[in-house]
Amino acid sequence: MSEVYLCNGKTILCRKEDASKYKTLGDLNKPEVRVMVNPGGLNEKFARENLPNCHLIVYEKNEIIPDQIAEGEADVMITEIAEAPWYVKNDTRLAAPLLDQPFTRGQIGVLMRRGQDDLLKKVNAKIREMKSNGKLKALHDKYGLVYGY
């Protein structure tokens, strides 16, 4: 795996007008809070493990869940900090109030097959170059991504 180029973690999407309601897992872990996730993935796993008291809605089409939240079909979507800013940027009805306070923390790099050492060196060199010249941070800023914790 390459060097890290993006921080990631679990966060939420909600309607903009409801953003101040959701600050902690405890705020989400209530029977009256409708939490929507896609089936079978890490978002569903996170919700089942950490939000046993919420009203969990498993929705088949992950890409439509933000619209469901914006339209009031659920209150919160469990998602990644790597994708939440895109949804917020493209739908003014949405907010991601916990981007700098993710529930989990992870890092993203480029995964390659073993033995691709030449490719790994080139990818790592490009990541280091983009970090040192500010281009990686500029991309994070452009797309509203979390650059580091």
C-alpha positions as CSV (number, residue, x, y, z in Angstrom):
1,M,0.0,0.0,0.0
2,S,1.2,3.5,-0.8
3,E,1.7,6.3,1.6
4,V,-1.4,7.9,3.0
5,Y,-3.0,10.7,0.9
6,L,-6.4,11.0,2.6
7,C,-7.8,10.8,6.1
8,N,-11.1,9.0,6.5
9,G,-13.6,8.0,9.1
10,K,-17.3,7.6,9.9
11,T,-19.4,10.7,10.1
12,I,-23.0,11.8,9.3
13,L,-25.0,13.6,6.8
14,C,-28.2,15.3,8.0
15,R,-30.5,18.1,6.9
16,K,-28.9,21.5,7.3
17,E,-31.6,22.8,9.7
18,D,-31.0,19.8,12.0
19,A,-27.2,20.0,12.1
20,S,-27.1,21.4,15.7
21,K,-29.1,18.4,17.0
22,Y,-26.3,15.9,16.3
23,K,-23.1,16.3,18.1
24,T,-22.4,12.8,19.6
25,L,-23.3,9.2,19.1
26,G,-25.7,9.6,22.0
27,D,-27.6,12.2,20.0
28,L,-28.1,9.6,17.3
29,N,-28.7,6.5,19.5
30,K,-32.4,7.3,20.2
31,P,-35.5,5.5,19.0
32,E,-36.9,8.7,17.4
33,V,-33.8,9.2,15.3
34,R,-34.1,7.5,11.9
35,V,-30.6,6.5,10.7
36,M,-30.3,5.3,7.1
37,V,-27.4,3.1,5.8
38,N,-26.7,1.0,2.8
39,P,-26.9,-2.8,3.3
40,G,-24.0,-5.1,4.1
41,G,-21.3,-2.6,4.3
42,L,-19.2,-0.9,7.0
43,N,-21.8,1.8,7.5
44,E,-24.4,-0.7,8.4
45,K,-21.9,-2.5,10.6
46,F,-21.0,0.7,12.4
47,A,-24.6,1.6,13.0
48,R,-25.6,-1.8,14.3
49,E,-22.6,-1.8,16.7
50,N,-22.8,1.8,17.9
51,L,-26.5,2.8,17.5
52,P,-28.6,-0.1,18.9
53,N,-31.4,2.2,20.0
54,C,-31.9,4.3,16.8
55,H,-34.5,3.5,14.2
56,L,-32.2,1.9,11.6
57,I,-33.3,2.0,8.0
58,V,-31.3,-0.2,5.6
59,Y,-31.8,1.4,2.1
60,E,-30.7,-0.6,-1.0
61,K,-29.3,2.3,-3.1
62,N,-26.4,4.1,-1.3
63,E,-26.2,6.8,-3.9
64,I,-29.8,7.9,-3.2
65,I,-29.6,8.0,0.6
66,P,-28.5,11.7,0.7
67,D,-31.6,12.6,-1.3
68,Q,-33.7,10.5,1.2
69,I,-32.1,12.5,4.1
70,A,-32.7,15.9,2.3
71,E,-36.3,15.0,1.6
72,G,-37.0,13.9,5.3
73,E,-37.3,10.2,4.7
74,A,-34.7,9.7,7.4
75,D,-32.8,12.0,9.8
76,V,-29.2,10.9,9.4
77,M,-27.0,9.0,7.0
78,I,-23.9,7.2,8.3
79,T,-21.1,7.9,5.7
80,E,-17.4,8.6,5.3
81,I,-15.7,11.9,5.7
82,A,-14.1,11.3,2.3
83,E,-17.6,11.6,0.6
84,A,-19.7,13.7,2.9
85,P,-18.2,17.1,1.6
86,W,-19.2,16.2,-1.9
87,Y,-22.8,15.6,-0.9
88,V,-22.9,18.8,1.0
89,K,-21.4,20.8,-1.8
90,N,-23.9,19.4,-4.3
91,D,-27.0,19.6,-2.2
92,T,-27.5,22.8,-0.1
93,R,-30.2,21.1,2.0
94,L,-27.5,18.8,3.6
95,A,-24.9,19.3,6.3
96,A,-22.0,17.2,7.7
97,P,-21.6,18.8,11.1
98,L,-19.1,16.3,12.5
99,L,-16.5,16.3,9.7
100,D,-13.6,17.3,12.0
101,Q,-14.9,15.0,14.8
102,P,-15.3,11.6,13.0
103,F,-16.5,8.7,15.1
104,T,-13.7,6.5,13.6
105,R,-10.4,7.5,12.1
106,G,-8.7,5.9,9.2
107,Q,-6.3,6.6,6.3
108,I,-6.5,6.0,2.6
109,G,-3.7,5.0,0.3
110,V,-3.4,3.2,-3.0
111,L,-3.5,-0.6,-2.9
112,M,-1.3,-2.5,-5.4
113,R,-0.4,-6.1,-6.0
114,R,2.7,-7.4,-4.2
115,G,5.7,-7.2,-6.4
116,Q,4.8,-3.9,-8.0
117,D,7.7,-2.1,-6.3
118,D,8.4,0.2,-9.3
119,L,4.8,1.3,-9.4
120,L,4.7,1.7,-5.6
121,K,7.9,3.9,-5.7
122,K,6.3,6.1,-8.4
123,V,3.0,6.5,-6.6
124,N,4.8,7.3,-3.3
125,A,7.0,9.8,-5.0
126,K,4.0,11.5,-6.5
127,I,2.2,11.6,-3.2
128,R,5.3,13.1,-1.4
129,E,5.7,15.6,-4.2
130,M,2.0,16.7,-4.0
131,K,2.3,17.0,-0.2
132,S,5.5,19.1,-0.3
133,N,4.3,21.5,-3.1
134,G,0.8,22.0,-1.5
135,K,-1.1,20.4,-4.4
136,L,-2.5,17.6,-2.3
137,K,-3.8,20.1,0.3
138,A,-5.2,22.3,-2.5
139,L,-7.2,19.3,-3.8
140,H,-8.5,18.6,-0.3
141,D,-9.5,22.2,0.1
142,K,-11.1,22.3,-3.3
143,Y,-13.3,19.3,-2.5
144,G,-13.9,20.1,1.2
145,L,-12.0,17.0,2.3
146,V,-10.3,16.6,5.7
147,Y,-6.6,17.0,5.1
148,G,-5.4,15.7,8.5
149,Y,-6.6,15.1,12.0
